[in-house]
Amino acid sequence: MNRLPAELREATCAFLDHHRETHPSTTEEYAAFREAMLQDMQQGLAVGSTAPRTLIEGQRLRIRTACLADEPFMRGVELDPDNRPWVGHWPLPWRIARFGDRNMLQCIIEKRDGTPIGILIFSDMSITHEKLQLKRIALIKKGHGYGKETLCLAQRWAFEIIGTPQLYLGTKEHNLRAQCIYKAVGFTPGMPDPCTYFYMNKPHGKGGTLMLTTRRSIRRFTGEAVSPEMLANLVNTAAYAPSWKNSQTTRYIAVTDKALIARIAEECTMGFEHNRGIIANSPVLMVLTTVNGRSGYERDGSFTTAKGTHWQSFDAGIAAQTFCLAAHEKGLGTVMLGIFDEAKVAALVHVPEGQSVSVLIPLGYPAEAPNAPKRKGAEELLTIL
Ligand SMILES: Cc1cc2nc3c(=O)[nH]c(=O)nc-3n(C[C@H](O)[C@H](O)[C@H](O)COP(=O)(O)O)c2cc1C
């Protein structure tokens, strides 16, 4: 049931009907689209009524979230004759609906005394682990360096607070002034069009968050071999993984022998063709094993906690991920495989007595660059009490 105020509902319907031709669809589809828009607006009205919050403050300016009361100001900025050639204008229904859109964040740029001087809209808010778009920036006061200061604040917010690995923005081809400013504050002209697309990666190379969010499971490898030195390097890094009472029970058996890899692929994948193919084409198969009976145990052999043997796999998991991140940092690809016949693998690679195979990790130089499978967001994963 839509509870939009009647006046707003009517105005919205009139607006949508007026632009009917931009939605080429059947009458039923159009009716559904119109109803969805009204629902979005209802959601937007609720979100837009919440009090603004400051995202970040600089020397002269602050960026805060916008609310419905800012709508006249935002419209004024977008329709300002100086901005009109470069900036789009969101009609009222669209603006309201976008307040409820979790992918967008509408903001106000204001002086520290609270005087609003511009608008800033972020997009791709639901995939900030990959990137964040600065969708719109428009100021009414130009020539004071406010644009640069705003962009620097936006970068700090994006990288230091949100932790996104990449901030990007688009601009109109002829907006040379904006292009100059973007370059001056560190954006790089990028593909597909160096005039209209600019991006900036989180500083510090592939460190920190970028390392975590850009690691992908790699299932196809080039034929290039991985040197023994590189393998030792990766294991030395993985050894820094935390472990139960620093027991360090994870061990690494690197299978590089092609015939042995082929046998493991054929005989140990329990008929799971997908994993058979991955292993068969990997230059290295890393077999992670764990020394039994230590992680989670007391010296007398009893369990320390009610979780029993659980901590052994827990430690192996941390070690495995640390290993995969170390490989990623060196430009190598990995994938953890959980479906395999443990007893057969153990026999083929001669796992020492008293150890269990925890996971198989094919390793090599990537021959693919897959996109990240969709991730849940903090709103679903995080509870703050
Ligand atoms: C414990 C575990 C077992 C997995 N087993 C398999 C597997 O048997 N085969 C496979 O192709 N991928 C396997 N994966 C990889 C996941 O499918 C992958 O991590 C997930 O889809 C997310 O993709 P990403 O690693 O690229 O972010 C496994 C991952 C984990 C952590």
Ligand as a Chemical Component Dictionary entry (heavy atoms), coordinates in Angstrom:
data_LIG
# 
_chem_comp.id                   LIG 
_chem_comp.type                 NON-POLYMER 
_chem_comp.pdbx_formal_charge   0 
_chem_comp.three_letter_code    LIG 
# 
loop_
_chem_comp_atom.comp_id 
_chem_comp_atom.atom_id 
_chem_comp_atom.alt_atom_id 
_chem_comp_atom.type_symbol 
_chem_comp_atom.charge 
_chem_comp_atom.model_Cartn_x 
_chem_comp_atom.model_Cartn_y 
_chem_comp_atom.model_Cartn_z 
_chem_comp_atom.pdbx_ordinal 
LIG C1  C1  C 0 36.477 -23.730 2.019  1  
LIG C2  C2  C 0 36.345 -23.387 0.547  2  
LIG C3  C3  C 0 36.118 -24.398 -0.352 3  
LIG C4  C4  C 0 36.019 -24.106 -1.733 4  
LIG N1  N1  N 0 35.873 -25.131 -2.617 5  
LIG C5  C5  C 0 35.867 -24.869 -3.945 6  
LIG C6  C6  C 0 35.834 -25.951 -4.883 7  
LIG O1  O1  O 0 35.799 -27.120 -4.521 8  
LIG N2  N2  N 0 35.848 -25.620 -6.205 9  
LIG C7  C7  C 0 35.894 -24.315 -6.647 10 
LIG O2  O2  O 0 35.908 -24.073 -7.859 11 
LIG N3  N3  N 0 35.939 -23.265 -5.769 12 
LIG C8  C8  C 0 35.942 -23.515 -4.432 13 
LIG N4  N4  N 0 36.029 -22.469 -3.537 14 
LIG C9  C9  C 0 36.127 -21.056 -4.030 15 
LIG C10 C10 C 0 34.820 -20.276 -3.791 16 
LIG O3  O3  O 0 33.847 -20.715 -4.742 17 
LIG C11 C11 C 0 35.108 -18.771 -3.967 18 
LIG O4  O4  O 0 36.005 -18.380 -2.949 19 
LIG C12 C12 C 0 33.854 -17.920 -3.875 20 
LIG O5  O5  O 0 32.992 -18.208 -4.955 21 
LIG C13 C13 C 0 34.160 -16.434 -3.883 22 
LIG O6  O6  O 0 34.896 -16.051 -5.033 23 
LIG P1  P1  P 0 36.286 -15.276 -4.878 24 
LIG O7  O7  O 0 37.219 -16.197 -4.122 25 
LIG O8  O8  O 0 36.749 -15.032 -6.289 26 
LIG O9  O9  O 0 36.044 -14.009 -4.157 27 
LIG C14 C14 C 0 36.109 -22.760 -2.169 28 
LIG C15 C15 C 0 36.337 -21.744 -1.237 29 
LIG C16 C16 C 0 36.478 -22.048 0.108  30 
LIG C17 C17 C 0 36.757 -20.925 1.088  31 
# 
loop_
_chem_comp_bond.comp_id 
_chem_comp_bond.atom_id_1 
_chem_comp_bond.atom_id_2 
_chem_comp_bond.value_order 
_chem_comp_bond.pdbx_ordinal 
LIG C1  C2  SING 1  
LIG C2  C3  SING 2  
LIG C2  C16 DOUB 3  
LIG C3  C4  DOUB 4  
LIG C4  N1  SING 5  
LIG C4  C14 SING 6  
LIG N1  C5  DOUB 7  
LIG C5  C6  SING 8  
LIG C5  C8  SING 9  
LIG C6  O1  DOUB 10 
LIG C6  N2  SING 11 
LIG N2  C7  SING 12 
LIG C7  O2  DOUB 13 
LIG C7  N3  SING 14 
LIG N3  C8  DOUB 15 
LIG C8  N4  SING 16 
LIG N4  C9  SING 17 
LIG N4  C14 SING 18 
LIG C9  C10 SING 19 
LIG C10 O3  SING 20 
LIG C10 C11 SING 21 
LIG C11 O4  SING 22 
LIG C11 C12 SING 23 
LIG C12 O5  SING 24 
LIG C12 C13 SING 25 
LIG C13 O6  SING 26 
LIG O6  P1  SING 27 
LIG P1  O7  DOUB 28 
LIG P1  O8  SING 29 
LIG P1  O9  SING 30 
LIG C14 C15 DOUB 31 
LIG C15 C16 SING 32 
LIG C16 C17 SING 33 
# 
